[in-house]
Amino acid sequence: MFNLIKRDLIIHKWQILLIVPFIILFIITASDTFFVFFIASIFIPFNALAVDEKKETNILLNSLPYTRRQIIASRYLGAILYMFLSIGVASIALFVMNRPFTMTDILIGSGTFLLFSAITFPLFYIFKSGYISSIVLISGLILLAIGPPIVSLFAEHFTVITDFINQFTASELYIGVSVFIIIIYTASWLITNTIYQRKAF
């Protein structure tokens, strides 16, 4: 299974080299630092899915001595591994460019990435190949752009929710959100695995 993760790194090595200028561009243009960590994390796994989608690599993968469960596991575990690597690269780039960031930025960026991945990964196996990667990435950028204003609007007009959240400490909120994201990510993994087991190639 880990050979499948290694395969993505080898096949997409030239695209991976683009991650540094890609991160630098978003450090310069992004107003929120957590956005940099989200974009950095999304680059490798979604690029791999987009390339595999165009080349219909699933036919080849199913001819290799790996079970379908291992193929899906490599996608979900690989996304987490690439997220940590990307956060490391982004942190170094932010430090070199003297752009301040906090652990909260890293947590929000990585949490947003995991939640976004959990929602979108199954779509690559539900819908017909060809356009889903572009639709997913564009939708993600749009949602990320309009997300903060929507949250601010809710905070202003739905004070019941705000009051409920304010009764918890920062640590309790971090733990609660982390558990929620882990549950959603695990559920997505199980759903995608079920879809892939039944899919014909």
PyRosetta script that sets phi, psi and omega in degrees:
from pyrosetta import init, pose_from_sequence

init()
pose = pose_from_sequence("MFNLIKRDLIIHKWQILLIVPFIILFIITASDTFFVFFIASIFIPFNALAVDEKKETNILLNSLPYTRRQIIASRYLGAILYMFLSIGVASIALFVMNRPFTMTDILIGSGTFLLFSAITFPLFYIFKSGYISSIVLISGLILLAIGPPIVSLFAEHFTVITDFINQFTASELYIGVSVFIIIIYTASWLITNTIYQRKAF")
pose.set_psi(1, -41.8)
pose.set_omega(1, -179.4)
pose.set_phi(2, -70.5)
pose.set_psi(2, -20.4)
pose.set_omega(2, 173.3)
pose.set_phi(3, -66.6)
pose.set_psi(3, -29.7)
pose.set_omega(3, 177.1)
pose.set_phi(4, -69.0)
pose.set_psi(4, -37.5)
pose.set_omega(4, 176.2)
pose.set_phi(5, -66.3)
pose.set_psi(5, -42.4)
pose.set_omega(5, 178.5)
pose.set_phi(6, -63.1)
pose.set_psi(6, -36.3)
pose.set_omega(6, 178.9)
pose.set_phi(7, -58.5)
pose.set_psi(7, -42.7)
pose.set_omega(7, 179.4)
pose.set_phi(8, -62.5)
pose.set_psi(8, -40.3)
pose.set_omega(8, 179.4)
pose.set_phi(9, -64.7)
pose.set_psi(9, -38.2)
pose.set_omega(9, -178.8)
pose.set_phi(10, -72.5)
pose.set_psi(10, -48.3)
pose.set_omega(10, -177.0)
pose.set_phi(11, -64.1)
pose.set_psi(11, -39.1)
pose.set_omega(11, -174.1)
pose.set_phi(12, -103.3)
pose.set_psi(12, 25.0)
pose.set_omega(12, -174.9)
pose.set_phi(13, -61.8)
pose.set_psi(13, -35.6)
pose.set_omega(13, -179.2)
pose.set_phi(14, -72.2)
pose.set_psi(14, -37.4)
pose.set_omega(14, 176.1)
pose.set_phi(15, -66.3)
pose.set_psi(15, -34.0)
pose.set_omega(15, -179.7)
pose.set_phi(16, -64.1)
pose.set_psi(16, -32.6)
pose.set_omega(16, 178.5)
pose.set_phi(17, -63.7)
pose.set_psi(17, -22.9)
pose.set_omega(17, 179.9)
pose.set_phi(18, -76.7)
pose.set_psi(18, -10.8)
pose.set_omega(18, -174.4)
pose.set_phi(19, -64.3)
pose.set_psi(19, -32.9)
pose.set_omega(19, -178.3)
pose.set_phi(20, -66.6)
pose.set_psi(20, -54.5)
pose.set_omega(20, 177.2)
pose.set_phi(21, -63.2)
pose.set_psi(21, -30.7)
pose.set_omega(21, 177.3)
pose.set_phi(22, -62.3)
pose.set_psi(22, -45.6)
pose.set_omega(22, 178.8)
pose.set_phi(23, -65.8)
pose.set_psi(23, -43.6)
pose.set_omega(23, -179.9)
pose.set_phi(24, -59.3)
pose.set_psi(24, -41.0)
pose.set_omega(24, 178.9)
pose.set_phi(25, -59.9)
pose.set_psi(25, -43.0)
pose.set_omega(25, -178.4)
pose.set_phi(26, -76.9)
pose.set_psi(26, -25.0)
pose.set_omega(26, 173.5)
pose.set_phi(27, -64.8)
pose.set_psi(27, -38.9)
pose.set_omega(27, -179.4)
pose.set_phi(28, -72.2)
pose.set_psi(28, -39.6)
pose.set_omega(28, -171.7)
pose.set_phi(29, -95.6)
pose.set_psi(29, -27.0)
pose.set_omega(29, -174.4)
pose.set_phi(30, -75.6)
pose.set_psi(30, 137.9)
pose.set_omega(30, 177.9)
pose.set_phi(31, -84.6)
pose.set_psi(31, -31.2)
pose.set_omega(31, 179.3)
pose.set_phi(32, -107.1)
pose.set_psi(32, 130.1)
pose.set_omega(32, -176.3)
pose.set_phi(33, -66.9)
pose.set_psi(33, -32.6)
pose.set_omega(33, -180.0)
pose.set_phi(34, -60.4)
pose.set_psi(34, -28.3)
pose.set_omega(34, 178.8)
pose.set_phi(35, -61.6)
pose.set_psi(35, -35.8)
pose.set_omega(35, 178.9)
pose.set_phi(36, -63.1)
pose.set_psi(36, -44.6)
pose.set_omega(36, -179.9)
pose.set_phi(37, -67.3)
pose.set_psi(37, -36.4)
pose.set_omega(37, 177.8)
pose.set_phi(38, -64.1)
pose.set_psi(38, -49.7)
pose.set_omega(38, -178.6)
pose.set_phi(39, -64.1)
pose.set_psi(39, -41.6)
pose.set_omega(39, 178.7)
pose.set_phi(40, -61.0)
pose.set_psi(40, -40.8)
pose.set_omega(40, -178.4)
pose.set_phi(41, -69.4)
pose.set_psi(41, -34.3)
pose.set_omega(41, -173.1)
pose.set_phi(42, -77.4)
pose.set_psi(42, -20.8)
pose.set_omega(42, -169.3)
pose.set_phi(43, -60.4)
pose.set_psi(43, -56.2)
pose.set_omega(43, -172.7)
pose.set_phi(44, -69.8)
pose.set_psi(44, -55.2)
pose.set_omega(44, -176.7)
pose.set_phi(45, -62.7)
pose.set_psi(45, -37.8)
pose.set_omega(45, -179.3)
pose.set_phi(46, -78.2)
pose.set_psi(46, -27.1)
pose.set_omega(46, 173.2)
pose.set_phi(47, -66.5)
pose.set_psi(47, -41.0)
pose.set_omega(47, 177.9)
pose.set_phi(48, -62.9)
pose.set_psi(48, -43.4)
pose.set_omega(48, 178.5)
pose.set_phi(49, -64.8)
pose.set_psi(49, -38.9)
pose.set_omega(49, -179.3)
pose.set_phi(50, -65.8)
pose.set_psi(50, -43.4)
pose.set_omega(50, 179.3)
pose.set_phi(51, -66.3)
pose.set_psi(51, -44.5)
pose.set_omega(51, 178.8)
pose.set_phi(52, -62.9)
pose.set_psi(52, -34.5)
pose.set_omega(52, 180.0)
pose.set_phi(53, -64.7)
pose.set_psi(53, -42.5)
pose.set_omega(53, -178.4)
pose.set_phi(54, -71.1)
pose.set_psi(54, -37.3)
pose.set_omega(54, -175.9)
pose.set_phi(55, -91.5)
pose.set_psi(55, 0.6)
pose.set_omega(55, -178.1)
pose.set_phi(56, 50.4)
pose.set_psi(56, 50.1)
pose.set_omega(56, -176.0)
pose.set_phi(57, -67.6)
pose.set_psi(57, -18.6)
pose.set_omega(57, -178.3)
pose.set_phi(58, -60.0)
pose.set_psi(58, -30.1)
pose.set_omega(58, 177.2)
pose.set_phi(59, -64.6)
pose.set_psi(59, -43.2)
pose.set_omega(59, 178.9)
pose.set_phi(60, -67.4)
pose.set_psi(60, -44.2)
pose.set_omega(60, -178.3)
pose.set_phi(61, -59.5)
pose.set_psi(61, -37.3)
pose.set_omega(61, -179.0)
pose.set_phi(62, -76.4)
pose.set_psi(62, -9.0)
pose.set_omega(62, 175.3)
pose.set_phi(63, -92.2)
pose.set_psi(63, -8.7)
pose.set_omega(63, 179.2)
pose.set_phi(64, -87.2)
pose.set_psi(64, 162.4)
pose.set_omega(64, -178.0)
pose.set_phi(65, -77.1)
pose.set_psi(65, 54.5)
pose.set_omega(65, 176.3)
pose.set_phi(66, -129.4)
pose.set_psi(66, 144.2)
pose.set_omega(66, 176.2)
pose.set_phi(67, -78.7)
pose.set_psi(67, 162.4)
pose.set_omega(67, 178.4)
pose.set_phi(68, -65.5)
pose.set_psi(68, -31.3)
pose.set_omega(68, 177.5)
pose.set_phi(69, -63.5)
pose.set_psi(69, -39.8)
pose.set_omega(69, 179.5)
pose.set_phi(70, -69.2)
pose.set_psi(70, -35.5)
pose.set_omega(70, 179.1)
pose.set_phi(71, -63.3)
pose.set_psi(71, -45.6)
pose.set_omega(71, 178.8)
pose.set_phi(72, -68.4)
pose.set_psi(72, -40.3)
pose.set_omega(72, 178.5)
pose.set_phi(73, -59.9)
pose.set_psi(73, -38.2)
pose.set_omega(73, 179.8)
pose.set_phi(74, -65.3)
pose.set_psi(74, -32.0)
pose.set_omega(74, 177.5)
pose.set_phi(75, -67.3)
pose.set_psi(75, -48.0)
pose.set_omega(75, -175.6)
pose.set_phi(76, -74.0)
pose.set_psi(76, -42.3)
pose.set_omega(76, 177.3)
pose.set_phi(77, -70.0)
pose.set_psi(77, -37.8)
pose.set_omega(77, 178.0)
pose.set_phi(78, -61.7)
pose.set_psi(78, -39.9)
pose.set_omega(78, 179.2)
pose.set_phi(79, -60.4)
pose.set_psi(79, -40.0)
pose.set_omega(79, 179.1)
pose.set_phi(80, -67.3)
pose.set_psi(80, -43.9)
pose.set_omega(80, 178.9)
pose.set_phi(81, -61.5)
pose.set_psi(81, -47.1)
pose.set_omega(81, 179.8)
pose.set_phi(82, -63.8)
pose.set_psi(82, -32.9)
pose.set_omega(82, 178.2)
pose.set_phi(83, -61.8)
pose.set_psi(83, -46.8)
pose.set_omega(83, 179.1)
pose.set_phi(84, -63.2)
pose.set_psi(84, -42.5)
pose.set_omega(84, 178.7)
pose.set_phi(85, -62.7)
pose.set_psi(85, -43.7)
pose.set_omega(85, -178.5)
pose.set_phi(86, -67.1)
pose.set_psi(86, -38.5)
pose.set_omega(86, 177.5)
pose.set_phi(87, -63.6)
pose.set_psi(87, -39.3)
pose.set_omega(87, 177.2)
pose.set_phi(88, -61.3)
pose.set_psi(88, -47.0)
pose.set_omega(88, 179.4)
pose.set_phi(89, -64.2)
pose.set_psi(89, -43.6)
pose.set_omega(89, -179.5)
pose.set_phi(90, -64.2)
pose.set_psi(90, -38.8)
pose.set_omega(90, 179.3)
pose.set_phi(91, -63.8)
pose.set_psi(91, -42.5)
pose.set_omega(91, 178.5)
pose.set_phi(92, -64.2)
pose.set_psi(92, -44.1)
pose.set_omega(92, -179.6)
pose.set_phi(93, -63.0)
pose.set_psi(93, -42.1)
pose.set_omega(93, 178.4)
pose.set_phi(94, -63.7)
pose.set_psi(94, -40.7)
pose.set_omega(94, 179.6)
pose.set_phi(95, -65.1)
pose.set_psi(95, -45.1)
pose.set_omega(95, -179.3)
pose.set_phi(96, -63.6)
pose.set_psi(96, -37.4)
pose.set_omega(96, -178.8)
pose.set_phi(97, -87.6)
pose.set_psi(97, 8.0)
pose.set_omega(97, 176.3)
pose.set_phi(98, 57.6)
pose.set_psi(98, 39.1)
pose.set_omega(98, 176.9)
pose.set_phi(99, -102.7)
pose.set_psi(99, 114.1)
pose.set_omega(99, -177.4)
pose.set_phi(100, -66.6)
pose.set_psi(100, 144.6)
pose.set_omega(100, 175.4)
pose.set_phi(101, -150.2)
pose.set_psi(101, 160.5)
pose.set_omega(101, -177.8)
pose.set_phi(102, -124.4)
pose.set_psi(102, 170.8)
pose.set_omega(102, 175.8)
pose.set_phi(103, -63.1)
pose.set_psi(103, -31.0)
pose.set_omega(103, 177.0)
pose.set_phi(104, -62.0)
pose.set_psi(104, -39.8)
pose.set_omega(104, 177.1)
pose.set_phi(105, -60.7)
pose.set_psi(105, -43.0)
pose.set_omega(105, 179.8)
pose.set_phi(106, -64.9)
pose.set_psi(106, -44.1)
pose.set_omega(106, -178.6)
pose.set_phi(107, -65.1)
pose.set_psi(107, -42.5)
pose.set_omega(107, 179.4)
pose.set_phi(108, -67.1)
pose.set_psi(108, -43.4)
pose.set_omega(108, -180.0)
pose.set_phi(109, -63.1)
pose.set_psi(109, -47.2)
pose.set_omega(109, -179.2)
pose.set_phi(110, -70.2)
pose.set_psi(110, -38.2)
pose.set_omega(110, 178.1)
pose.set_phi(111, -64.2)
pose.set_psi(111, -42.5)
pose.set_omega(111, 177.6)
pose.set_phi(112, -62.7)
pose.set_psi(112, -41.2)
pose.set_omega(112, 178.8)
pose.set_phi(113, -62.4)
pose.set_psi(113, -47.0)
pose.set_omega(113, -178.7)
pose.set_phi(114, -63.9)
pose.set_psi(114, -39.7)
pose.set_omega(114, 179.2)
pose.set_phi(115, -67.7)
pose.set_psi(115, -42.9)
pose.set_omega(115, 178.1)
pose.set_phi(116, -62.7)
pose.set_psi(116, -42.7)
pose.set_omega(116, 178.9)
pose.set_phi(117, -64.1)
pose.set_psi(117, -41.8)
pose.set_omega(117, -179.7)
pose.set_phi(118, -61.0)
pose.set_psi(118, -36.4)
pose.set_omega(118, -178.8)
pose.set_phi(119, -77.8)
pose.set_psi(119, -37.5)
pose.set_omega(119, -171.1)
pose.set_phi(120, -94.9)
pose.set_psi(120, -27.9)
pose.set_omega(120, -178.4)
pose.set_phi(121, -53.1)
pose.set_psi(121, -45.8)
pose.set_omega(121, -180.0)
pose.set_phi(122, -61.0)
pose.set_psi(122, -27.2)
pose.set_omega(122, -177.7)
pose.set_phi(123, -63.1)
pose.set_psi(123, -30.8)
pose.set_omega(123, 179.9)
pose.set_phi(124, -66.7)
pose.set_psi(124, -18.8)
pose.set_omega(124, -178.6)
pose.set_phi(125, -110.4)
pose.set_psi(125, -6.8)
pose.set_omega(125, 178.1)
pose.set_phi(126, -93.1)
pose.set_psi(126, -47.7)
pose.set_omega(126, -174.5)
pose.set_phi(127, -92.8)
pose.set_psi(127, 161.1)
pose.set_omega(127, -179.3)
pose.set_phi(128, -65.8)
pose.set_psi(128, 140.8)
pose.set_omega(128, -178.6)
pose.set_phi(129, -66.4)
pose.set_psi(129, 154.6)
pose.set_omega(129, 173.9)
pose.set_phi(130, 133.5)
pose.set_psi(130, -46.2)
pose.set_omega(130, -174.5)
pose.set_phi(131, -129.0)
pose.set_psi(131, -10.5)
pose.set_omega(131, -171.7)
pose.set_phi(132, -60.9)
pose.set_psi(132, -37.2)
pose.set_omega(132, -178.5)
pose.set_phi(133, -63.5)
pose.set_psi(133, -43.0)
pose.set_omega(133, 179.0)
pose.set_phi(134, -65.4)
pose.set_psi(134, -43.4)
pose.set_omega(134, -179.8)
pose.set_phi(135, -62.3)
pose.set_psi(135, -43.9)
pose.set_omega(135, -178.5)
pose.set_phi(136, -63.1)
pose.set_psi(136, -47.0)
pose.set_omega(136, -177.3)
pose.set_phi(137, -66.7)
pose.set_psi(137, -42.8)
pose.set_omega(137, 179.0)
pose.set_phi(138, -64.8)
pose.set_psi(138, -43.0)
pose.set_omega(138, 178.2)
pose.set_phi(139, -61.6)
pose.set_psi(139, -39.9)
pose.set_omega(139, 179.5)
pose.set_phi(140, -62.8)
pose.set_psi(140, -43.2)
pose.set_omega(140, 179.6)
pose.set_phi(141, -66.4)
pose.set_psi(141, -39.3)
pose.set_omega(141, 178.7)
pose.set_phi(142, -65.0)
pose.set_psi(142, -46.4)
pose.set_omega(142, -180.0)
pose.set_phi(143, -63.1)
pose.set_psi(143, -37.5)
pose.set_omega(143, 179.6)
pose.set_phi(144, -68.1)
pose.set_psi(144, -32.8)
pose.set_omega(144, -180.0)
pose.set_phi(145, -72.9)
pose.set_psi(145, -40.1)
pose.set_omega(145, -176.5)
pose.set_phi(146, -93.0)
pose.set_psi(146, -9.1)
pose.set_omega(146, -177.8)
pose.set_phi(147, -60.5)
pose.set_psi(147, -54.3)
pose.set_omega(147, -179.5)
pose.set_phi(148, -56.8)
pose.set_psi(148, -44.3)
pose.set_omega(148, 177.0)
pose.set_phi(149, -61.6)
pose.set_psi(149, -36.7)
pose.set_omega(149, 178.9)
pose.set_phi(150, -65.9)
pose.set_psi(150, -42.0)
pose.set_omega(150, 178.0)
pose.set_phi(151, -62.5)
pose.set_psi(151, -42.6)
pose.set_omega(151, 178.3)
pose.set_phi(152, -62.4)
pose.set_psi(152, -39.3)
pose.set_omega(152, 179.0)
pose.set_phi(153, -64.0)
pose.set_psi(153, -43.2)
pose.set_omega(153, 177.8)
pose.set_phi(154, -63.5)
pose.set_psi(154, -41.6)
pose.set_omega(154, -179.0)
pose.set_phi(155, -62.3)
pose.set_psi(155, -33.8)
pose.set_omega(155, -178.0)
pose.set_phi(156, -78.5)
pose.set_psi(156, -39.2)
pose.set_omega(156, -171.2)
pose.set_phi(157, -102.5)
pose.set_psi(157, -15.6)
pose.set_omega(157, 179.1)
pose.set_phi(158, -119.4)
pose.set_psi(158, 74.1)
pose.set_omega(158, -174.5)
pose.set_phi(159, -66.5)
pose.set_psi(159, -21.7)
pose.set_omega(159, 178.1)
pose.set_phi(160, -62.4)
pose.set_psi(160, -43.3)
pose.set_omega(160, 179.0)
pose.set_phi(161, -65.8)
pose.set_psi(161, -43.8)
pose.set_omega(161, -179.9)
pose.set_phi(162, -61.9)
pose.set_psi(162, -44.3)
pose.set_omega(162, 179.4)
pose.set_phi(163, -63.5)
pose.set_psi(163, -38.2)
pose.set_omega(163, 178.7)
pose.set_phi(164, -63.8)
pose.set_psi(164, -43.3)
pose.set_omega(164, -179.6)
pose.set_phi(165, -67.4)
pose.set_psi(165, -38.3)
pose.set_omega(165, -176.0)
pose.set_phi(166, -68.3)
pose.set_psi(166, -14.8)
pose.set_omega(166, 179.7)
pose.set_phi(167, -78.5)
pose.set_psi(167, -9.0)
pose.set_omega(167, 178.7)
pose.set_phi(168, -100.1)
pose.set_psi(168, 151.5)
pose.set_omega(168, 174.8)
pose.set_phi(169, -77.6)
pose.set_psi(169, 166.7)
pose.set_omega(169, 179.6)
pose.set_phi(170, -60.4)
pose.set_psi(170, -41.4)
pose.set_omega(170, -179.8)
pose.set_phi(171, -63.0)
pose.set_psi(171, -42.6)
pose.set_omega(171, 179.3)
pose.set_phi(172, -64.3)
pose.set_psi(172, -38.1)
pose.set_omega(172, 178.2)
pose.set_phi(173, -66.4)
pose.set_psi(173, -43.7)
pose.set_omega(173, 179.2)
pose.set_phi(174, -61.0)
pose.set_psi(174, -44.9)
pose.set_omega(174, -179.4)
pose.set_phi(175, -65.2)
pose.set_psi(175, -44.9)
pose.set_omega(175, -179.7)
pose.set_phi(176, -61.2)
pose.set_psi(176, -46.1)
pose.set_omega(176, 179.7)
pose.set_phi(177, -65.9)
pose.set_psi(177, -40.0)
pose.set_omega(177, 179.5)
pose.set_phi(178, -62.0)
pose.set_psi(178, -44.6)
pose.set_omega(178, 178.5)
pose.set_phi(179, -62.5)
pose.set_psi(179, -42.1)
pose.set_omega(179, 179.2)
pose.set_phi(180, -60.6)
pose.set_psi(180, -46.0)
pose.set_omega(180, -178.9)
pose.set_phi(181, -65.8)
pose.set_psi(181, -40.3)
pose.set_omega(181, 178.5)
pose.set_phi(182, -61.9)
pose.set_psi(182, -41.9)
pose.set_omega(182, 179.0)
pose.set_phi(183, -63.4)
pose.set_psi(183, -45.8)
pose.set_omega(183, -180.0)
pose.set_phi(184, -63.9)
pose.set_psi(184, -42.1)
pose.set_omega(184, -178.9)
pose.set_phi(185, -65.3)
pose.set_psi(185, -42.4)
pose.set_omega(185, 178.3)
pose.set_phi(186, -65.2)
pose.set_psi(186, -42.5)
pose.set_omega(186, 178.1)
pose.set_phi(187, -62.4)
pose.set_psi(187, -41.1)
pose.set_omega(187, 177.8)
pose.set_phi(188, -62.0)
pose.set_psi(188, -42.6)
pose.set_omega(188, 178.0)
pose.set_phi(189, -57.4)
pose.set_psi(189, -47.6)
pose.set_omega(189, -179.0)
pose.set_phi(190, -65.6)
pose.set_psi(190, -40.4)
pose.set_omega(190, 179.1)
pose.set_phi(191, -64.8)
pose.set_psi(191, -47.2)
pose.set_omega(191, -180.0)
pose.set_phi(192, -62.5)
pose.set_psi(192, -40.4)
pose.set_omega(192, 178.5)
pose.set_phi(193, -61.1)
pose.set_psi(193, -42.6)
pose.set_omega(193, 178.9)
pose.set_phi(194, -64.1)
pose.set_psi(194, -43.1)
pose.set_omega(194, 179.5)
pose.set_phi(195, -62.9)
pose.set_psi(195, -45.1)
pose.set_omega(195, -176.0)
pose.set_phi(196, -68.3)
pose.set_psi(196, -34.4)
pose.set_omega(196, 178.5)
pose.set_phi(197, -62.5)
pose.set_psi(197, -32.8)
pose.set_omega(197, -175.9)
pose.set_phi(198, -94.1)
pose.set_psi(198, -7.4)
pose.set_omega(198, -174.1)
pose.set_phi(199, -79.5)
pose.set_psi(199, 139.7)
pose.set_omega(199, 178.9)
pose.set_phi(200, -101.3)
pose.set_psi(200, 135.4)
pose.set_omega(200, 178.9)
pose.set_phi(201, -121.1)
pose.dump_pdb("model.pdb")
